[in-house]
């Protein structure tokens, strides 16, 4: 994130495993893990909404088999509106469909062991269609950059169909796009500055000639 890391750190406290703001660092990246909808107290919700100020990208999680349950759509609306209330545009938002896997019962019957596999293309398409419908109905289609199913269970098992590589690739694409846009803005700023200097120079020469 390009935000003020020290400002984020002041939210990191306490041993509770399912609440508070937690940071996971990687070169050029700080992952901010905020409490979910059912955090342990109201302070967690306030801290999460405060910490989102430093997010360059938001990963909004919802389970594949229970998409947008328990007021999650309202939470997404509130999140987006919180930026607009402050006169800002929300950062790119990716809806992550977690737990996008299922037990392979055929394998279980044949080998007497549990194995998880990725959801079928038909299952994914059905869920995507439902999400697109909900987002359109709530006027959020333009605010959500991507919808990506993934399974941390399959990723830990080394399954290439986990969806995690696609999720990371999406992050990289958004980052590169944001960096390119920043360069464009900087270039436009320099061009405007150059044009302003030229106009000033021409104006001074005309005055001197007059």
Secondary structure, 3 states (H helix, E strand, C coil): CCCCHHHHHCCCCCCCCCCCCEEEEECCEEEEECCCCCCCCHHHHHHHHHHHHHCCEEEEEEEHHHCCCCCHHHHHHHHHHHHHHCCCCCCEEEEEEECCEEECHHHHHHHCCCCEEECCHHHHHHHHHHHHHHHHHCCCCCCEEEEEECCHHHHHCCCCCCCHHHHHHHHHHHHHHHHHHHHHHHHHHHHHHHHHHHHHHHHHHHHHHC
